[in-house]
Amino acid sequence: MTAAFQPTLFDSAVDRPCYRPLPPVVHAAGGSAGAGARAHLAEGAWVELHPNWLRGAEALPDRLAQSVDWRAERRAMYDRVVDVPRLVRFYGEGEPLPHPLITQGLSLLSDHFGAELGEPFRTVGMCRYRDGSDSVAWHGDDIGRGRTEDTMVAILSLGTERTLLLRPRRRPGGAGRSASLRFPLGHGDLIVMGGSCQRSWEHCIPKSARARGPRISVQFRPRGVR
Ligand SMILES: O=C(O)CCC(=O)C(=O)O
C-alpha cells in the first residue's frame, strides 16, 4: 500500500536538504529503465530515473503548498467545462521561483544536462495533486518546440509517491498499443525524459486509490517547451 508521505516531526531541526550529484550518463543495456542509467526507448526517446536526487527537504511540499499561488484550471470536455483535477502554477523565464531549492535544482540541471541539451533549463511548472483522485491524462509536452524538436523535460517529485506511466504514441495505422513503462516517483526522485520523448511518447499520472497524501511535481523545461 502506498503510505501517505510523512514529514518528520522535527523538520526544522533535521531537515538539511541537499541534491545528490547526478552521475555521468550511463547507457542501460537492453533499454531497461533502471535507476541512474539512461534507458533508450523507441524512436529516439530516452528516460533517466534518479531516485533520491533531493535528499531531506521533508518540509518542502508543505511549504510550497502554502506559499505558492496555486491556480485551478478548467477545460472543455465534450459538451461541458470541467475542473482540471490538480492545481498548477507556471513560472516563466526569469520569474522569481518560490523556494531557493527550486532555484538550485534549475541551476544544477542546467549544469549537468546543459551541454548536451545545448541550452539551460529556464522555466518551472508546478502541479499539486491534493490526493490520489487528482491526476493528469496522457499527453506529451508538445506545445511549442517539443512538437518538432528533441528536448528534455526533468521532473522532481515531492511528497506522496505517485506513478508516472510512459507509453509510445499510437501512430495512425500503427500496431496495437504496447505496455506502458511504470515509474513510481517518491519524495525527492528525479525523472528526465529526453530526445524525442515529448513527441513520440506520452506520459500521465493516473488516479490512485492508494495515494492518500498530496504530491507536488516540479517540471524543469528549456525555453519554448510546454
Ligand atoms: O506530475 C508529473 O509528474 C507530470 C506532470 C506533467 O506531465 C505535466 O504537467 O505536463
PDBQT file of the ligand as one rigid body, heavy atoms in Angstrom, charges set to zero:
ROOT
HETATM    1  O1  LIG A 301       3.179  15.347 -12.286  1.00  0.00    +0.000 OA
HETATM    2  C1  LIG A 301       4.004  14.912 -13.054  1.00  0.00    +0.000 C 
HETATM    3  O2  LIG A 301       4.999  14.320 -12.685  1.00  0.00    +0.000 OA
HETATM    4  C2  LIG A 301       3.786  15.088 -14.537  1.00  0.00    +0.000 C 
HETATM    5  C3  LIG A 301       3.337  16.463 -14.878  1.00  0.00    +0.000 C 
HETATM    6  C4  LIG A 301       3.143  16.636 -16.355  1.00  0.00    +0.000 C 
HETATM    7  O3  LIG A 301       3.292  15.741 -17.118  1.00  0.00    +0.000 OA
HETATM    8  C5  LIG A 301       2.771  17.945 -16.873  1.00  0.00    +0.000 C 
HETATM    9  O4  LIG A 301       2.319  18.801 -16.110  1.00  0.00    +0.000 OA
HETATM   10  O5  LIG A 301       2.918  18.144 -18.093  1.00  0.00    +0.000 OA
ENDROOT
TORSDOF 0
